[in-house]
Amino acid sequence: MTTPPSPLLRLTERLGLLSVLYYSQGLPFAFLTQALPALMRERGVDLRAIGLATLLGIPWGLKFLWAPWIDPLPRRLVLLPLQAITVVLLAAIAFLEPVAAASLAPVLVLCLAVNLVSATQDIAADGLAVGMLAPGERGAGNAVQVGVHRMGMIVGGGLLLRTWGVLGWSGTFLTMAGMIALASLPLLVWRPPPRIAGAFAPRIRLGDWLSRPGALAWLGLLVACKAGDALASGMLRPFLQDLKMPIEEVGDMLGILGFSTGLAGALTGGVLADRFGRRRTLLLATALEAAALALFVLPAAGYPQSWLWPIAGIESFTTGIVTAAVFTVMMDVCRPGQGATDFTVQASALAIGPGIFGALSGFVAKGLGYPAHFMLASALAFAGVAYLIAYRGRPPFRLDAPVE
């Protein structure tokens, strides 16, 4: 008789599959959102244009519009083709190196396409995660999810920026394409359990989710937890470039150190969310993150640049905790059989709301200067803490709901 796999082994297999999917998102996402702004600034692109370039991530905010059509489809049928399309798009960008700011347009269009494909892949991946993870596994599952996404960001936003001088434009994008192709191999052998998903289910409608009592206040809470960080991070790379920091050092600080401490924060946040409680974890982490954002005022005001290293590490660590905890509570309110749609609606709020602040960041920094910009970002983050303290959601939008 064959011994069935242990629950720990089954959980490990599920988390392993989710790991390659979220790594495949984090790798190009980090390069396009973290490394590309620094490269644009190096080519003389205006701060306002760099801030508006964050709108290339708009598919991540609008993906809720097509999530109901993705939700009923077999996950493997969606995930494999999208991984392949991402590889092709990155390979195409490799042959479109811009020689000046004016020739960025074709590259930005393809970057938008990469974000569109990645956002759609995320719908299926999130639905898979919600369906596979039991309530008591969600903290650990989101720690891994955010952690491997951060690992992809370490490579995309740090290591590839560090090796930019060696690989160049074409080599960097071809390397990303090859890495995602390798990460897709487990999908070729994965055999998902039978999933009941016939024709499109009319009950999966956005209006159903938004009409749930307390839904809008819940979405406001999610936005409030991330708005300050979005305003600050939108200008962090250009700020370092304006300090004349070498682009390799930017990659080391924000890509390698920042994403590594973010990975540690994500692992910590997942554990705390399960053991310490969702509300208390979010309160602690958002307060620490708001304080860390205020620390960026010091180097912006002329204090030693060496202070940026510990400040960046602290801020990334707290952001990792916040992200893992937020994703855990987002899973808690998903309805059975509609995980992809329900999670995507919430994830879109996280993309649209903070995305607006990111798009405005260039105008704020140019109008107020960097010190006031980071102080305003910290104040916005503390406003999110106040919202969280005051929040008293009704079921199912209640923090620290009993674990099944």
Phi and psi in degrees as a GROMACS rama.xvg file:
@    title "Ramachandran Plot"
@    xaxis  label "Phi"
@    yaxis  label "Psi"
@TYPE xy
-79.9209  128.729  THR-2
-76.84  124.215  THR-3
-64.9941  148.888  PRO-4
-62.2039  147.826  PRO-5
-69.2511  157.299  SER-6
-57.0242  -35.8409  PRO-7
-65.5765  -40.1963  LEU-8
-66.5474  -41.3191  LEU-9
-63.2532  -41.0244  ARG-10
-64.4448  -40.868  LEU-11
-61.4303  -41.7644  THR-12
-63.9418  -42.1488  GLU-13
-64.987  -44.4839  ARG-14
-67.0374  -32.3855  LEU-15
-63.7871  -42.1643  GLY-16
-65.5993  -44.9398  LEU-17
-62.1433  -32.4603  LEU-18
-60.9968  -45.8737  SER-19
-68.1139  -30.1733  VAL-20
-70.8146  -46.2926  LEU-21
-74.9088  -28.7244  TYR-22
-62.9437  -40.7165  TYR-23
-64.9207  -25.7596  SER-24
-79.965  -43.2991  GLN-25
-66.0145  -33.9948  GLY-26
-61.5368  -60.2947  LEU-27
-71.521  -32.5517  PRO-28
-59.0512  -44.0545  PHE-29
-65.7443  -41.1716  ALA-30
-65.9471  -42.2025  PHE-31
-73.1465  -30.1654  LEU-32
-100.023  -23.7078  THR-33
-109.345  -49.9246  GLN-34
-79.7019  -41.9066  ALA-35
-59.8961  -41.4744  LEU-36
-58.2322  -38.7715  PRO-37
-65.1677  -40.271  ALA-38
-68.1883  -35.9213  LEU-39
-65.1764  -41.7594  MET-40
-65.0421  -36.6228  ARG-41
-62.0811  -30.1398  GLU-42
-89.5744  9.04334  ARG-43
85.7474  17.171  GLY-44
-71.5596  139.137  VAL-45
-64.8974  147.469  ASP-46
-57.168  -39.771  LEU-47
-64.5332  -37.7971  ARG-48
-68.2613  -37.1924  ALA-49
-65.3775  -42.3614  ILE-50
-61.7292  -42.7219  GLY-51
-68.1913  -24.0734  LEU-52
-64.4983  -17.5471  ALA-53
-64.0645  -17.7853  THR-54
-67.7163  -11.6245  LEU-55
-62.3245  -20.4523  LEU-56
-84.7028  10.3243  GLY-57
-59.0103  -30.0644  ILE-58
-57.306  -29.7948  PRO-59
-67.8358  -26.3505  TRP-60
-87.7191  -25.6585  GLY-61
-100.387  0.484136  LEU-62
-63.6526  -17.9962  LYS-63
-62.3875  -22.2721  PHE-64
-67.291  -34.3563  LEU-65
-109.146  1.56986  TRP-66
-57.7914  -39.6475  ALA-67
-62.38  -23.5563  PRO-68
-84.4248  -23.1482  TRP-69
-85.4982  -34.0757  ILE-70
-54.5182  -44.7468  ASP-71
-76.9664  -10.5993  PRO-72
-78.4655  148.802  LEU-73
-57.5084  132.548  PRO-74
-59.0741  -43.5045  ARG-75
-63.6622  -35.6777  ARG-76
-63.6434  -28.8416  LEU-77
-87.6619  -45.3187  VAL-78
-69.4605  -44.5541  LEU-79
-61.6905  -51.8939  LEU-80
-61.0839  -37.1947  PRO-81
-68.4093  -36.6393  LEU-82
-61.1581  -42.8151  GLN-83
-65.0045  -40.7076  ALA-84
-64.8671  -38.3855  ILE-85
-59.8544  -43.1859  THR-86
-59.4881  -45.276  VAL-87
-64.6547  -43.0147  VAL-88
-64.3247  -43.0525  LEU-89
-64.9975  -37.6549  LEU-90
-64.7286  -35.6415  ALA-91
-67.3089  -40.6022  ALA-92
-61.7171  -30.7993  ILE-93
-58.2202  -25.3563  ALA-94
-103.897  17.6261  PHE-95
-126.332  44.7391  LEU-96
-62.6969  123.868  GLU-97
-78.0125  139.472  PRO-98
-94.6922  -14.7627  VAL-99
-156.259  171.558  ALA-100
-58.8819  -35.2066  ALA-101
-67.7517  -20.3754  ALA-102
-98.9887  18.6145  SER-103
-80.0763  -17.6566  LEU-104
-53.9712  -50.9405  ALA-105
-60.6416  -36.3638  PRO-106
-65.2577  -43.6846  VAL-107
-65.1489  -35.223  LEU-108
-63.0607  -43.922  VAL-109
-70.1293  -32.6085  LEU-110
-62.6971  -39.7828  CYS-111
-61.094  -40.7206  LEU-112
-64.6962  -39.7031  ALA-113
-61.0903  -43.7514  VAL-114
-64.5237  -37.1369  ASN-115
-62.6675  -46.1248  LEU-116
-67.0499  -44.0097  VAL-117
-64.2492  -39.278  SER-118
-64.6238  -38.1884  ALA-119
-69.0675  -38.7584  THR-120
-61.0771  -36.6812  GLN-121
-64.6596  -34.0794  ASP-122
-58.2532  -50.3264  ILE-123
-67.1698  -39.4958  ALA-124
-65.6283  -41.2222  ALA-125
-66.1441  -40.8959  ASP-126
-61.7792  -38.7545  GLY-127
-63.4933  -43.0468  LEU-128
-65.2659  -45.7724  ALA-129
-61.3699  -39.3597  VAL-130
-73.2729  -29.552  GLY-131
-90.4252  -25.0358  MET-132
-99.0406  128.491  LEU-133
-73.4176  158.932  ALA-134
-52.0261  -40.0447  PRO-135
-73.3879  -10.311  GLY-136
-100.324  -4.82303  GLU-137
-70.4886  -35.0745  ARG-138
-61.6501  -49.9221  GLY-139
-64.3455  -39.8703  ALA-140
-63.125  -41.81  GLY-141
-74.4532  -27.408  ASN-142
-61.7574  -44.4239  ALA-143
-67.9191  -44.3122  VAL-144
-57.2798  -53.091  GLN-145
-67.6794  -35.7  VAL-146
-63.1592  -48.8442  GLY-147
-72.7252  -29.5075  VAL-148
-61.4673  -40.0553  HIS-149
-66.3693  -36.893  ARG-150
-61.2793  -42.2143  MET-151
-61.8773  -34.8386  GLY-152
-73.0723  -31.3538  MET-153
-60.7528  -42.7766  ILE-154
-71.7512  -50.1986  VAL-155
-70.643  -38.7412  GLY-156
-99.1449  -7.60101  GLY-157
-123.741  -66.1637  GLY-158
-63.6913  -41.6877  LEU-159
-69.5073  -31.7077  LEU-160
-70.6629  -35.15  LEU-161
-66.1775  -36.5107  ARG-162
-94.1357  9.7074  THR-163
-56.8204  -40.3638  TRP-164
-64.6767  -23.7328  GLY-165
-92.3953  -47.7152  VAL-166
-79.6341  -33.6073  LEU-167
72.9846  -176.589  GLY-168
-61.077  -56.7884  TRP-169
-63.0338  -46.1146  SER-170
-62.125  -36.5836  GLY-171
-65.9036  -47.8516  THR-172
-71.4205  -35.1254  PHE-173
-66.9058  -34.3376  LEU-174
-64.6951  -43.1416  THR-175
-60.731  -43.8715  MET-176
-60.6378  -42.9468  ALA-177
-65.7182  -38.5493  GLY-178
-64.5968  -41.0215  MET-179
-70.2246  -35.0101  ILE-180
-61.3691  -42.3609  ALA-181
-66.0085  -40.0778  LEU-182
-66.8623  -19.1552  ALA-183
-82.0859  -14.1595  SER-184
-58.0524  -39.794  LEU-185
-58.9211  -27.3556  PRO-186
-67.0206  -25.8536  LEU-187
-68.2062  -29.5839  LEU-188
-104.995  -5.81293  VAL-189
-72.2823  132.143  TRP-190
-119.62  99.9712  ARG-191
-68.7062  153.041  PRO-192
-64.5976  156.904  PRO-193
-54.0097  135.501  PRO-194
-128.377  124.017  ARG-195
-76.2232  106.146  ILE-196
-151.863  89.5919  ALA-197
-84.287  -132.883  GLY-198
-67.8377  169.866  ALA-199
-54.7115  130.076  PHE-200
-88.7098  113.863  ALA-201
-60.3185  -23.179  PRO-202
-70.2408  -17.7547  ARG-203
-82.8701  89.3721  ILE-204
-129.617  143.733  ARG-205
-63.5356  -36.6073  LEU-206
-60.3294  -34.446  GLY-207
-61.6154  -41.5933  ASP-208
-70.4343  -46.6812  TRP-209
-69.4734  -21.5357  LEU-210
-85.0706  -3.59708  SER-211
-65.6653  135.192  ARG-212
-56.2935  126.214  PRO-213
89.3212  2.42968  GLY-214
-64.822  -44.0594  ALA-215
-67.1829  -39.0499  LEU-216
-64.4291  -34.8827  ALA-217
-65.9944  -44.791  TRP-218
-62.8736  -37.2317  LEU-219
-61.8949  -36.3655  GLY-220
-64.5103  -43.5364  LEU-221
-61.429  -43.0856  LEU-222
-65.3663  -42.7479  VAL-223
-61.5191  -32.1035  ALA-224
-70.524  -19.1812  CYS-225
-122.321  -5.82562  LYS-226
-64.6416  -46.0629  ALA-227
-61.5596  -42.6174  GLY-228
-62.8551  -38.2459  ASP-229
-64.7794  -41.1673  ALA-230
-63.9119  -42.2918  LEU-231
-70.1964  -48.259  ALA-232
-67.6881  -24.0443  SER-233
-60.3972  -27.5717  GLY-234
-116.142  4.75674  MET-235
-65.9806  -45.0974  LEU-236
-65.5241  -49.2854  ARG-237
-59.4731  -34.8268  PRO-238
-59.1331  -44.9394  PHE-239
-66.6188  -36.9976  LEU-240
-64.3071  -38.2459  GLN-241
-71.6237  -20.2434  ASP-242
-80.6436  3.07937  LEU-243
66.2195  27.5212  LYS-244
-74.2018  130.086  MET-245
-56.9722  144.728  PRO-246
-63.3098  -28.9069  ILE-247
-66.1936  -37.1682  GLU-248
-70.9262  -33.7344  GLU-249
-60.0399  -43.0021  VAL-250
-64.1808  -39.4365  GLY-251
-65.555  -45.6932  ASP-252
-71.2194  -53.4038  MET-253
-91.2403  -32.3411  LEU-254
-81.8869  -49.3479  GLY-255
-89.426  -58.0553  ILE-256
-64.4856  -49.9599  LEU-257
-60.6584  -48.4523  GLY-258
-74.2164  -26.9322  PHE-259
-68.2994  -45.3833  SER-260
-68.0731  -31.4985  THR-261
-64.5572  -37.5173  GLY-262
-62.4179  -45.4829  LEU-263
-61.7641  -39.1807  ALA-264
-64.8748  -39.8009  GLY-265
-63.1376  -44.2402  ALA-266
-62.8539  -40.3457  LEU-267
-65.3781  -43.9699  THR-268
-62.9941  -38.7208  GLY-269
-63.8666  -42.8815  GLY-270
-65.7989  -45.5483  VAL-271
-63.5834  -38.8843  LEU-272
-61.6209  -36.3635  ALA-273
-79.0302  -36.6091  ASP-274
-100.748  -33.1733  ARG-275
-99.2327  -19.096  PHE-276
106.715  147.583  GLY-277
-65.9001  -50.4617  ARG-278
-62.7349  -49.2342  ARG-279
-64.5401  -37.1815  ARG-280
-64.0166  -44.4912  THR-281
-66.01  -41.1684  LEU-282
-61.8864  -47.6247  LEU-283
-62.5757  -48.258  LEU-284
-68.8748  -42.828  ALA-285
-66.8817  -35.5609  THR-286
-66.3466  -43.0344  ALA-287
-65.7552  -38.5509  LEU-288
-64.3239  -42.5107  GLU-289
-61.1353  -41.3523  ALA-290
-65.6515  -38.9077  ALA-291
-64.6837  -37.4386  ALA-292
-63.0621  -35.9463  LEU-293
-64.4648  -28.0667  ALA-294
-65.4296  -24.5945  LEU-295
-65.4237  -17.0258  PHE-296
-63.2241  -31.7223  VAL-297
-63.488  -57.0842  LEU-298
-65.8947  -28.6938  PRO-299
-66.6433  -27.2806  ALA-300
-90.8522  2.95305  ALA-301
112.421  -0.179491  GLY-302
-70.9707  165.044  TYR-303
-54.1004  137.819  PRO-304
-63.979  -24.6076  GLN-305
-61.2581  -22.0788  SER-306
-67.3698  -20.2289  TRP-307
-61.9011  -31.7696  LEU-308
-63.1658  -55.6065  TRP-309
-65.841  -33.8912  PRO-310
-63.2447  -45.5879  ILE-311
-62.4192  -38.656  ALA-312
-66.1342  -43.5704  GLY-313
-64.1291  -45.6131  ILE-314
-62.8947  -41.6317  GLU-315
-67.8208  -37.3215  SER-316
-62.1978  -46.9496  PHE-317
-68.045  -36.1111  THR-318
-62.6771  -38.5482  THR-319
-61.6683  -41.1384  GLY-320
-63.1806  -47.061  ILE-321
-58.682  -46.4701  VAL-322
-63.3382  -46.1799  THR-323
-63.6763  -41.2413  ALA-324
-67.3666  -41.2681  ALA-325
-62.984  -45.1573  VAL-326
-62.4575  -33.9344  PHE-327
-65.6469  -46.1879  THR-328
-69.751  -27.9267  VAL-329
-64.1696  -39.8071  MET-330
-65.2389  -34.9714  MET-331
-59.2562  -31.0468  ASP-332
-99.0568  6.95872  VAL-333
-77.4773  141.1  CYS-334
-84.9265  146.656  ARG-335
-57.9408  134.321  PRO-336
81.453  -4.89737  GLY-337
-131.421  30.1685  GLN-338
-61.5605  -40.5938  GLY-339
-63.4751  -45.0918  ALA-340
-67.9045  -48.5531  THR-341
-64.5739  -42.9305  ASP-342
-67.9888  -37.7347  PHE-343
-66.4919  -38.4952  THR-344
-57.4483  -43.8871  VAL-345
-70.1918  -41.9032  GLN-346
-63.7055  -33.496  ALA-347
-66.5347  -37.923  SER-348
-61.4805  -38.8567  ALA-349
-65.9674  -28.7278  LEU-350
-84.9065  -42.0109  ALA-351
-71.2864  -52.5809  ILE-352
-59.7208  -63.2255  GLY-353
-61.4136  -29.0638  PRO-354
-62.048  -34.4488  GLY-355
-64.3219  -43.0054  ILE-356
-65.7625  -36.5076  PHE-357
-64.6058  -39.8649  GLY-358
-66.6803  -31.2475  ALA-359
-83.9915  -10.1587  LEU-360
-60.178  -37.9191  SER-361
-64.3238  -38.969  GLY-362
-68.2398  -39.2344  PHE-363
-65.9708  -47.2368  VAL-364
-64.6042  -39.4158  ALA-365
-70.3857  -35.5396  LYS-366
-80.6878  -36.4562  GLY-367
-104.57  -20.4966  LEU-368
90.9529  158.691  GLY-369
-63.5194  -43.5872  TYR-370
-57.4942  -48.3179  PRO-371
-66.8534  -33.2081  ALA-372
-60.2872  -49.3147  HIS-373
-70.3223  -31.9016  PHE-374
-66.0283  -40.6886  MET-375
-64.1101  -39.4796  LEU-376
-62.2653  -41.3994  ALA-377
-64.3937  -42.4742  SER-378
-61.6704  -39.3302  ALA-379
-64.5709  -38.4794  LEU-380
-67.0024  -39.0234  ALA-381
-67.3136  -30.8733  PHE-382
-63.2922  -35.6543  ALA-383
-64.5716  -36.5523  GLY-384
-62.9773  -42.944  VAL-385
-62.4416  -40.2969  ALA-386
-61.0852  -43.5886  TYR-387
-64.2936  -39.7256  LEU-388
-64.0423  -40.2885  ILE-389
-79.4165  -16.3448  ALA-390
-68.3791  129.526  TYR-391
-135.927  84.5579  ARG-392
-78.4876  151.411  GLY-393
-88.4066  154.864  ARG-394
-57.0087  140.638  PRO-395
-86.4369  2.78969  PRO-396
-89.1514  62.7803  PHE-397
-126.963  126.737  ARG-398
-69.6303  148.662  LEU-399
60.4949  37.6393  ASP-400
-64.5789  149.55  ALA-401
-56.4169  138.448  PRO-402
-79.1355  132.174  VAL-403
